[in-house]
Each structure stands twice: as C-alpha cells, then as structure tokens.
Amino acid sequence: MDQTIIAALRRAAEHRQRFDTSFAAYFDALTDPAGGGALDGLQHGTFPARALELLRDMSLRGGKRLRVAVLYEAATLITDQPAPGLTEAAIGIELLQTHGLVHDDVIDGSAVRRGAPSVPQRYLDEHPEQPRTATGLAVLAGDLAAFLSLRVLAGADLPPERAAAMTAELAGVGATTVLGQFLDLERDFGPVPGLGFLHAVTEYKTTRYSILAPLRLGLLAAGADPAPHDAELRRYATALGIANMLRDDWLDLFGDPAAVGKSVGSDLRSGRRSYAVRALLTADLDPAERALLTAALGDPDGDEETLDRVRAIGRRHGVDRALQADAERHAGDASAIAGTWYDRWRPDPVAFFHHLPAWTVTRDH
C-alpha cells in the first residue's frame, strides 16, 4: 500500500481512538444523575434505559468512523489548535449515523450489524411473542439517537452564532438523510432505475451526512465560513460518496463476510436495486442466467449456493470489474479536486483528503 495512504489511515485511526473514548464518556454522562448532561426519564420503567443501552452498544461497537476523520481533518485545514465544539459535532454526526443504521435495519429486516445482532433483532429476541412491539421499540430507539445528535451539539460550549450554525447544519443534513431514505425505498419500485437516480439516492441518503456535513462542521468549528468553498466541497463529497457506495455495493455482492462484518448478498435478497444489482439486471444475460437472477432477487431465503451462482454470473459478465472501475474513476475525480487545495489550506490535512479516495475503493469492509 502506498505510504501516503498508510499515513492517511494512521491519522484516521488516531482520530478514531480519541473519539471512541469521548463517545463512551458521552454515554456514561447520559446515565449519571450527578452530572449536568444526564438524560431525564431513564429512571422510569425499563424500556427507556434499555433503548439507550442498545444504542450505546451499537454506537461503540465499531464502524470506520469515516465521518469523524473527515470532520477533524476539515478543522485542521484551518488550524492546528483544538477547535471548540469539534468533539460534540463528531458525537452528533455519529449519533445521526446510529439513527440511520437502526432504521435501515428495521426497513431491511437485517439481523446483523457490525458483526453482532442489530438493534431490531435484539428487540425481537427479547420480545419474540410481540414482534410489532419489538419493531416499534427499534424505531423509537432510532428516533432517540436522532434527537440526541442535536441535543449534544446544542449544548456545546460555543459562541452562540457558531453553535446555531453547527446545529442548523446537523439538523438540515438529518432531514436530508430522511429524504434519502424515501428515495432509497422508491428506487426499488417500478422499472430498473437509471444511474442518475442511484446517484441521487447516494447523495441524499449517505454523501450529505457522511462527507459534506462533516466537512462543513469541521470548518465551522475552526471558525471558518464554508460558504465560499461550497461548490468544490460538494463536488468532492459527491465524487467520493459515489466511489464509496460503489465499493460498498461491490463488497455486498463479491466481498468476504468475515471481513465485511455482516452477511453479504443482502441487497440481492431484499430486492434492493443497488449499483451492483442494477449492473446485473442490465447485463446481457442468457435466459437461464436471467431466470436465476429473477428468482434470487427479493428472495429473503436465498441460500449461499444461489448467491455463489449469482456471483459467478456477475464475474462472467464483468460486473465486478466494471463496478470497481467506476469506483476508481469517481475516486480519481475526488482526489483531483482535493489536489487543488494545497495552495489554500494546511498541507497535512489536504494530503489526507487527497489520498482518502484511493483507500475507500480498495478497502475490504
């Protein structure tokens, strides 16, 4: 692996390590009645405290923390000094991620997340005779994570104007992400969607909160106005977001489950028209291949043998190679945009953004 990519990964790992300590402390404070940040209401019943316990477990369990790294590096584009509100912004964006994952797992019926039972599955295991209640509890747990994401940032020790701007950014991208969820569901209705629609799903469901909002929040925390740079930040985020999603979809069909941390083939089994599934549907398949794909698409009970046969079809028609080539092309576009930032911002964080796209299209999870 290129040394510049290794350096970028090392910086991301350092951010993750520091953040995970702060994230655990945040959850501790929510349950500490002696502190000023305790969440009122946990003392009643058992369901509220259990929801927070499950959110904590899934939030701290893992994930790449890409959003955290982007946010911290965005702040260091401006300054090498600690930026007030940065940790709260990172916690907020990761709580928004937790919200999205819980709701995704409700919508998709996913039993596994980050190598362990998903929040909806935990509730189903605990309330097997009341599946509707279990689903409702999972939805509410996701809602709680979303509101907590705003609560933590609104309570940060920041100048009022900066606190308002950062909270508005997080609230706005939260709403955008929900709109992306609508588009995500609409994608699977009607005819096979075009690439433009898939790009829109990626933009609104993932890119805005995973890349663009952390970029803006990092600059705001450092005291900079992101508005003059908005167009190029959007272009960078869009290109990187598409590259990242193409790699995610490649991993879901062609990846190693042990490395990915969850079962693969979920898009095929759920009937989701991902980039990979769309590529299969639009490939020049023979009648037998088409029949196998049609039977497998949307079959939640599809076995590993069927998945292996679909993978073989994909490889035979070059779907795996085409997806990877598209991911690398978009990653190259993002890298080229970041390469123009060296004469404007601090070189080390610019190098991080310059080389991040190359990593995202070679990762195995």
C-alpha positions as CSV (number, residue, x, y, z in Angstrom):
1,M,0.0,0.0,0.0
2,D,1.2,3.5,-0.9
3,Q,2.9,5.3,2.1
4,T,0.7,8.3,1.7
5,I,-2.4,6.2,2.0
6,I,-0.9,4.5,5.1
7,A,-0.2,7.9,6.6
8,A,-3.9,8.9,6.0
9,L,-5.1,5.7,7.6
10,R,-2.9,6.3,10.6
11,R,-4.3,9.8,11.1
12,A,-7.9,8.3,10.8
13,A,-7.0,5.6,13.3
14,E,-5.7,8.2,15.8
15,H,-8.9,10.3,15.4
16,R,-11.0,7.1,15.9
17,Q,-9.2,6.2,19.1
18,R,-9.6,9.6,20.7
19,F,-13.2,9.8,19.6
20,D,-14.2,6.4,20.9
21,T,-13.0,7.4,24.3
22,S,-15.1,10.6,24.1
23,F,-18.1,8.8,22.8
24,A,-18.0,6.3,25.7
25,A,-17.7,9.1,28.1
26,Y,-20.7,10.8,26.5
27,F,-22.9,7.8,27.0
28,D,-21.7,7.5,30.6
29,A,-22.7,11.1,31.2
30,L,-26.2,10.4,29.9
31,T,-26.8,8.0,32.8
32,D,-25.0,9.9,35.5
33,P,-27.6,11.8,37.6
34,A,-24.8,13.7,39.3
35,G,-23.6,15.2,36.1
36,G,-25.1,18.1,34.1
37,G,-25.8,16.0,30.9
38,A,-28.0,13.2,32.3
39,L,-31.0,12.3,30.2
40,D,-34.2,12.8,32.2
41,G,-36.7,9.9,32.1
42,L,-34.3,7.0,32.3
43,Q,-35.3,6.4,35.9
44,H,-38.9,5.3,34.9
45,G,-39.7,1.8,33.7
46,T,-37.2,-0.3,31.8
47,F,-37.7,0.4,28.2
48,P,-36.0,3.9,28.0
49,A,-32.8,2.7,29.7
50,R,-32.7,-0.5,27.6
51,A,-33.0,1.7,24.4
52,L,-30.1,3.8,25.5
53,E,-28.1,0.6,26.4
54,L,-28.7,-0.8,22.9
55,L,-27.8,2.5,21.2
56,R,-24.6,2.7,23.2
57,D,-23.6,-0.9,22.3
58,M,-24.1,-0.5,18.6
59,S,-22.6,3.0,18.5
60,L,-19.4,1.9,20.3
61,R,-19.2,-1.5,18.6
62,G,-17.3,-0.4,15.5
63,G,-17.6,1.3,12.2
64,K,-14.9,3.0,10.2
65,R,-15.6,6.4,11.8
66,L,-15.1,8.0,8.3
67,R,-17.3,10.9,9.3
68,V,-15.2,11.6,12.4
69,A,-11.9,11.6,10.5
70,V,-13.4,13.9,7.8
71,L,-14.7,16.3,10.5
72,Y,-11.4,16.5,12.4
73,E,-9.3,16.8,9.3
74,A,-11.6,19.5,8.0
75,A,-10.9,21.6,11.1
76,T,-7.2,21.1,10.8
77,L,-7.3,22.5,7.3
78,I,-7.6,25.8,9.1
79,T,-5.8,25.4,12.4
80,D,-3.6,23.0,14.3
81,Q,-5.2,24.1,17.6
82,P,-8.1,22.3,19.3
83,A,-11.4,23.6,17.9
84,P,-14.2,24.1,20.4
85,G,-17.3,22.1,19.6
86,L,-15.5,19.6,17.4
87,T,-16.0,16.6,19.7
88,E,-19.6,17.4,20.2
89,A,-20.1,17.7,16.4
90,A,-18.4,14.3,16.0
91,I,-20.7,12.8,18.6
92,G,-23.7,14.4,16.9
93,I,-22.8,13.1,13.4
94,E,-22.1,9.6,14.8
95,L,-25.4,9.6,16.6
96,L,-27.1,10.5,13.4
97,Q,-25.3,7.5,11.8
98,T,-26.6,5.3,14.6
99,H,-30.2,6.6,13.9
100,G,-29.8,5.8,10.2
101,L,-28.4,2.3,10.8
102,V,-31.2,1.3,13.3
103,H,-33.9,2.5,10.8
104,D,-32.1,0.8,7.9
105,D,-32.1,-2.5,9.8
106,V,-35.9,-2.1,10.6
107,I,-36.7,-1.4,7.0
108,D,-34.5,-4.1,5.6
109,G,-35.2,-6.7,8.3
110,S,-31.4,-7.0,8.9
111,A,-30.5,-9.4,11.8
112,V,-26.8,-8.5,11.9
113,R,-25.0,-5.2,12.2
114,R,-21.2,-4.7,12.8
115,G,-20.7,-8.4,13.5
116,A,-23.5,-8.7,16.1
117,P,-27.3,-8.7,16.3
118,S,-28.8,-5.5,15.1
119,V,-31.0,-3.4,17.4
120,P,-34.3,-4.6,15.8
121,Q,-33.0,-8.2,16.1
122,R,-32.2,-7.6,19.8
123,Y,-35.7,-6.5,20.4
124,L,-37.2,-9.4,18.5
125,D,-35.1,-11.8,20.6
126,E,-36.3,-10.2,23.8
127,H,-40.0,-10.0,22.7
128,P,-40.5,-12.9,20.4
129,E,-44.2,-13.1,21.0
130,Q,-44.7,-9.4,20.3
131,P,-43.0,-8.6,17.0
132,R,-44.9,-5.4,16.4
133,T,-43.9,-4.0,19.8
134,A,-40.3,-5.1,19.1
135,T,-40.3,-3.2,15.8
136,G,-41.8,-0.1,17.5
137,L,-39.2,-0.2,20.1
138,A,-36.4,-0.3,17.5
139,V,-38.0,2.7,15.6
140,L,-38.2,4.7,18.8
141,A,-34.6,3.8,19.6
142,G,-33.5,5.2,16.2
143,D,-35.6,8.3,16.9
144,L,-33.9,8.8,20.2
145,A,-30.5,8.7,18.6
146,A,-31.5,11.4,16.1
147,F,-32.7,13.8,18.8
148,L,-29.7,13.1,20.9
149,S,-27.5,14.1,18.0
150,L,-29.0,17.6,18.1
151,R,-29.0,17.8,21.9
152,V,-25.3,17.2,22.2
153,L,-24.3,19.9,19.7
154,A,-26.9,22.5,21.0
155,G,-25.3,22.1,24.5
156,A,-21.7,22.6,23.4
157,D,-19.8,25.5,24.9
158,L,-19.6,27.7,21.8
159,P,-20.2,31.3,20.8
160,P,-24.0,31.5,20.1
161,E,-23.7,32.2,16.4
162,R,-21.3,29.2,15.8
163,A,-23.5,26.9,17.9
164,A,-26.5,27.9,15.9
165,A,-24.8,27.4,12.6
166,M,-23.4,24.0,13.5
167,T,-26.7,22.8,15.0
168,A,-28.6,24.0,11.9
169,E,-26.1,22.1,9.7
170,L,-26.7,18.9,11.6
171,A,-30.5,19.4,11.6
172,G,-30.5,20.1,7.9
173,V,-28.5,17.1,7.0
174,G,-30.6,14.9,9.2
175,A,-33.7,16.0,7.3
176,T,-31.9,15.4,4.0
177,T,-30.9,11.9,5.1
178,V,-34.5,11.0,5.8
179,L,-35.4,12.2,2.3
180,G,-32.7,9.9,1.1
181,Q,-34.4,7.1,2.9
182,F,-37.5,7.8,0.9
183,L,-35.6,7.8,-2.4
184,D,-33.9,4.6,-1.2
185,L,-37.3,2.9,-1.0
186,E,-38.6,4.4,-4.2
187,R,-35.6,3.1,-6.1
188,D,-36.9,-0.5,-5.7
189,F,-40.3,0.3,-7.3
190,G,-41.1,0.2,-11.0
191,P,-38.5,-0.2,-13.7
192,V,-34.8,-0.6,-13.2
193,P,-33.6,2.8,-12.1
194,G,-31.1,4.8,-14.1
195,L,-27.6,5.7,-12.8
196,G,-28.7,9.3,-12.2
197,F,-31.4,8.2,-9.8
198,L,-28.9,5.9,-8.0
199,H,-26.5,8.8,-7.7
200,A,-29.3,10.9,-6.2
201,V,-30.0,8.1,-3.6
202,T,-26.3,8.0,-2.7
203,E,-26.2,11.8,-2.5
204,Y,-29.1,12.3,-0.2
205,K,-29.0,9.1,1.9
206,T,-25.3,8.9,2.5
207,T,-23.0,11.5,1.0
208,R,-24.5,14.6,2.6
209,Y,-24.1,13.4,6.2
210,S,-21.1,11.2,5.8
211,I,-18.8,13.6,3.9
212,L,-20.3,17.1,3.1
213,A,-21.7,17.8,6.6
214,P,-18.5,16.7,8.4
215,L,-16.5,18.9,6.0
216,R,-18.7,21.9,6.8
217,L,-18.9,21.2,10.5
218,G,-15.1,20.9,10.8
219,L,-14.6,24.3,9.1
220,L,-17.3,25.9,11.2
221,A,-15.7,24.6,14.4
222,A,-12.4,26.0,13.3
223,G,-14.1,29.4,12.9
224,A,-14.1,29.4,9.1
225,D,-17.1,30.1,6.8
226,P,-17.6,27.1,4.4
227,A,-19.9,29.0,2.1
228,P,-17.1,30.4,-0.3
229,H,-15.9,26.8,-0.9
230,D,-19.3,25.2,-1.1
231,A,-19.3,24.3,-4.8
232,E,-16.0,22.4,-4.6
233,L,-16.8,20.8,-1.3
234,R,-20.0,19.4,-2.9
235,R,-18.1,18.2,-5.9
236,Y,-15.5,16.4,-3.8
237,A,-18.2,14.9,-1.5
238,T,-20.3,13.7,-4.4
239,A,-17.4,12.0,-6.2
240,L,-16.1,10.4,-3.0
241,G,-19.6,9.4,-1.9
242,I,-20.4,7.6,-5.2
243,A,-17.0,5.9,-5.1
244,N,-17.6,4.8,-1.5
245,M,-21.1,3.5,-2.3
246,L,-19.9,1.6,-5.4
247,R,-17.3,-0.1,-3.2
248,D,-20.0,-0.9,-0.6
249,D,-22.2,-2.5,-3.2
250,W,-19.3,-4.4,-4.7
251,L,-18.5,-5.7,-1.2
252,D,-22.1,-6.7,-0.6
253,L,-22.1,-9.0,-3.6
254,F,-18.4,-10.0,-4.0
255,G,-16.9,-9.3,-0.5
256,D,-15.8,-11.7,2.2
257,P,-18.4,-11.8,5.0
258,A,-15.7,-12.2,7.7
259,A,-14.1,-9.0,6.6
260,V,-17.3,-7.1,5.9
261,G,-18.7,-7.8,9.4
262,K,-22.1,-8.8,8.2
263,S,-23.7,-11.2,5.8
264,V,-23.2,-10.4,2.1
265,G,-25.9,-10.6,-0.6
266,S,-28.3,-8.5,1.5
267,D,-29.1,-6.2,-1.5
268,L,-29.9,-9.2,-3.7
269,R,-32.1,-10.9,-1.1
270,S,-34.0,-7.8,-0.2
271,G,-34.6,-6.9,-3.9
272,R,-32.6,-3.6,-3.5
273,R,-31.6,-2.1,-6.8
274,S,-28.1,-1.2,-5.7
275,Y,-25.3,-0.3,-8.2
276,A,-24.3,-4.0,-8.3
277,V,-27.8,-5.4,-8.7
278,R,-28.6,-2.8,-11.4
279,A,-25.5,-3.8,-13.3
280,L,-26.6,-7.4,-13.1
281,L,-30.1,-6.5,-14.3
282,T,-28.9,-4.5,-17.3
283,A,-26.2,-7.1,-18.3
284,D,-26.6,-9.2,-21.5
285,L,-27.7,-12.4,-19.7
286,D,-28.8,-15.6,-21.4
287,P,-32.3,-16.9,-20.5
288,A,-31.0,-19.3,-17.8
289,E,-29.0,-16.6,-16.1
290,R,-31.9,-14.2,-16.3
291,A,-34.2,-16.7,-14.7
292,L,-31.8,-17.5,-11.9
293,L,-31.3,-13.7,-11.2
294,T,-35.1,-13.1,-11.3
295,A,-35.7,-15.9,-8.8
296,A,-32.9,-14.8,-6.5
297,L,-33.8,-11.1,-6.5
298,G,-36.0,-10.3,-3.5
299,D,-35.9,-13.9,-2.1
300,P,-35.0,-13.4,1.7
301,D,-34.4,-17.1,2.0
302,G,-31.9,-17.3,-0.8
303,D,-29.1,-19.7,0.2
304,E,-25.3,-19.4,-0.2
305,E,-25.3,-21.7,-3.3
306,T,-27.7,-19.4,-5.1
307,L,-25.6,-16.4,-4.1
308,D,-22.5,-18.1,-5.4
309,R,-24.2,-18.8,-8.7
310,V,-25.3,-15.1,-9.0
311,R,-21.7,-14.0,-8.2
312,A,-20.4,-16.3,-10.9
313,I,-22.8,-14.7,-13.4
314,G,-21.6,-11.3,-12.3
315,R,-18.0,-12.2,-12.8
316,R,-18.7,-13.9,-16.1
317,H,-20.2,-10.7,-17.4
318,G,-17.5,-8.4,-15.9
319,V,-19.9,-6.8,-13.4
320,D,-17.3,-7.0,-10.6
321,R,-14.6,-5.3,-12.8
322,A,-16.9,-2.7,-14.2
323,L,-18.1,-1.7,-10.7
324,Q,-14.6,-1.4,-9.4
325,A,-13.5,0.6,-12.5
326,D,-16.4,3.1,-11.9
327,A,-15.5,3.4,-8.2
328,E,-11.9,4.2,-9.1
329,R,-12.9,6.7,-11.7
330,H,-15.1,8.7,-9.2
331,A,-12.3,8.3,-6.6
332,G,-9.9,9.8,-9.1
333,D,-12.2,12.8,-9.6
334,A,-12.4,13.4,-5.8
335,S,-8.6,13.1,-5.5
336,A,-8.1,15.6,-8.3
337,I,-10.4,18.2,-6.6
338,A,-8.5,17.8,-3.3
339,G,-5.2,18.2,-5.1
340,T,-6.1,21.8,-5.8
341,W,-6.3,22.6,-2.1
342,Y,-2.6,22.6,-1.3
343,D,-2.1,26.3,-2.0
344,R,-5.0,27.3,0.2
345,W,-5.0,25.1,3.3
346,R,-2.6,23.3,5.5
347,P,-0.7,20.6,3.7
348,D,-1.1,17.6,6.0
349,P,-4.9,17.6,6.1
350,V,-5.1,18.3,2.4
351,A,-3.0,15.2,1.8
352,F,-5.5,13.3,3.9
353,F,-8.4,14.3,1.6
354,H,-6.2,13.9,-1.4
355,H,-5.4,10.2,-0.7
356,L,-8.6,9.2,1.2
357,P,-10.5,8.3,-2.1
358,A,-7.8,5.8,-3.1
359,W,-8.3,3.9,0.2
360,T,-12.1,3.9,0.0
361,V,-12.1,1.9,-3.2
362,T,-9.6,-0.7,-2.0
363,R,-11.0,-1.4,1.5
364,D,-12.3,-4.8,2.4
365,H,-15.0,-3.7,4.8
